[in-house]
Amino acid sequence: MLIFRLLFVLLVITAMVLFGLYLLAGDQKYLRYFKLVIKYLLFLVIALVVLFVSRRLFFYLEFH
């Protein structure tokens, strides 16, 4: 779980830097990279939610 948290923080920092570069430079490639990072960030969040729910469900079914 620590790796997921670290990856999440790094992706958020990367997204903010890319968005800032887009605002400063006005170059469309930074906006394209920003959208790509946000897409991967959403995939990571969905994967973490699925893992948390499956873990809760697994422990609930194991002890009942």
C-alpha positions in Angstrom: 0.0 0.0 0.0 2.9 2.3 0.6 3.9 2.0 -3.0 0.4 3.0 -4.2 0.4 6.0 -1.9 3.9 7.1 -3.1 2.8 6.6 -6.7 -0.4 8.6 -6.1 1.6 11.5 -4.6 4.1 11.5 -7.4 1.4 11.5 -10.0 -0.4 14.4 -8.4 2.9 16.4 -8.2 3.6 15.5 -11.9 0.1 16.6 -12.9 0.4 20.0 -11.1 3.8 20.6 -12.6 2.5 19.8 -16.1 -0.5 22.0 -15.7 1.7 24.8 -14.4 4.0 24.5 -17.4 0.9 24.6 -19.7 -0.2 27.8 -18.0 3.2 29.4 -18.2 4.3 28.3 -21.6 0.9 27.8 -23.3 2.2 24.8 -25.2 -0.4 22.2 -26.0 1.9 19.2 -25.4 1.9 19.9 -21.6 -1.9 19.9 -21.6 -1.9 16.6 -23.5 0.6 15.1 -21.0 -1.5 16.5 -18.1 -4.6 14.7 -19.4 -2.7 11.5 -19.8 -1.4 11.7 -16.2 -4.9 12.4 -15.0 -6.2 9.4 -16.9 -3.6 7.2 -15.2 -4.3 8.7 -11.9 -8.0 7.8 -12.3 -7.0 4.2 -13.2 -4.9 4.0 -10.1 -7.7 5.3 -7.9 -10.2 2.9 -9.4 -7.7 0.0 -8.8 -7.2 1.0 -5.2 -10.9 1.2 -4.6 -11.4 -2.3 -6.1 -8.6 -3.6 -3.9 -10.0 -2.0 -0.7 -13.5 -3.3 -1.4 -12.3 -6.8 -2.2 -10.2 -6.9 0.9 -13.1 -5.8 3.1 -15.4 -8.3 1.4 -12.8 -11.1 1.7 -12.3 -10.5 5.4 -16.1 -10.2 6.0 -16.8 -13.5 4.2 -13.9 -15.2 6.0 -15.1 -14.4 9.5 -18.8 -14.8 9.0 
